[in-house]
Amino acid sequence: MGSKAAPRTPIPNSRLPGVGTTIFSVMSALAAQHRAVNLGQGFPDFDCDPALLDRVSQAMREGHNQYAPMPGIAPLRQQVAAMVASLYQRTYDADAEITITAGATQAILTALLACVQPGDEVIVLDPCYDSYVPGIELAGGVARRVPLTPGSFRPDFDRLAAAITPRTRALIINSPHNPTATVWTDAEMRTLEALLAPTDVLLISDEVYEHMVFDQVQHASAARYAGLAARAFIVSSFGKTFHVTGWKIGYVLAPAALSAEFRKVHQFNVFSVNTPMQYALAGHVGEAANYRTLSHFYQQKRDYFRAGLANSRFTVLPSAGTYFQCVDYSAICDLSDTAFCTWLTQEVGVAAIPLSAFYADGFDQHVVRFCFAKQLPTLDQALKQLQKL
């Protein structure tokens, strides 16, 4: 009697055949293996405000433990509307134009799925966050990459204008910018507003670091500009703002017609978002100091980290926003940025992220990114090692 063949697992054609393990997972695993200080992946190593946790517990005890309404609980949407009006002088209808999401990455993907038809083109600006292009491809779209100006990482409007075709459905921008820590200026946003005015191109404005803009500069949200707000999905993140990245809660601002299309997709890929945490966030957003002091908080960490690198052989690049600091290591060695990050983790004991990982073609400028959203002892430990270079 012959042996039976092992059951066969059918293998589907991959929707994302070019996607493997992200550089963030790779470097974090390498950091853990070598017990290195992990300044690679972008999340805080300190706790959130205990008052926020108390609000979660209170919401749970009060019975807010079942499904939330699909667009989010009304108190949180109302607080977001009030915050946006105060910061950017733009009124969004809490009922029809604000949606609470399961983090910013879900929000971006949902906006793409809501708007992009097979064959549509979506422009992204390289270097860019690694979820943008897979999201475009999952929607059946085609990513058109326009590089930011090497060195300064400013938008090149001539190249951007040349990339717009009759098939262009949307443009994704990100300010403050991950990974380069640059911030779009008012003049640049007005130039973009004029560029898009005669088109039907939608805008997805990733503003998850909106409360981390330094040196008394105002964040130039797309909400400030009527011509951009009228065509924009504006995405932000409570996780980034309140040091709770693991909660995965964000929100989207969009005109009612765009929000209606967004919610058609949102209701079927998420439906609703963690209820007690929404109630907790509603209370926290209602106290403006909880977000208005964030720029000062992170600027202190930025300045501390930059001062610690001042006597090293790194060239410290500008950091105008976010909680990232890019450095040029050309004076240290000629390794590729990926090889340098591996060496830095294994031999120096500090993990970073190579900037080339954010480019489709792996463009290597001998620049790596550190995250300074860490406790001072963590930064001190990292700086002690980095100063040896």
Protein Blocks (a to p, Z undefined) as FASTA:
>chain_A
ZZdddddddddddfblmbccdfklmmmmmmmmnopacfkbgcdfbdcdfklmmmmmmmmm
nopabccdfkbpfklmmmmmmmmmmmnopacdfklmcccdebjklmmmmmmmmmmcghia
cdddddddfklmmmmmmnopacddddddehjlpacfklmmmmpcfklmbdcddddddfkl
pacdfklmmmmmmmmmmpcbdcdddfklmmmcghhiacddfklpmklmmmcccdddfklm
nopaknopadddddfklmmmmmmmmmmmnopacfklmmmmmmmmmpmklmmmmmmmmmmm
mmmmmmmmmmmmbdcdddfedjbdcddfklmmmcdfklmmmmmmmmnopacddfklmpfn
lpaehiacddfbbcfklmmmmmmmmmmZZ
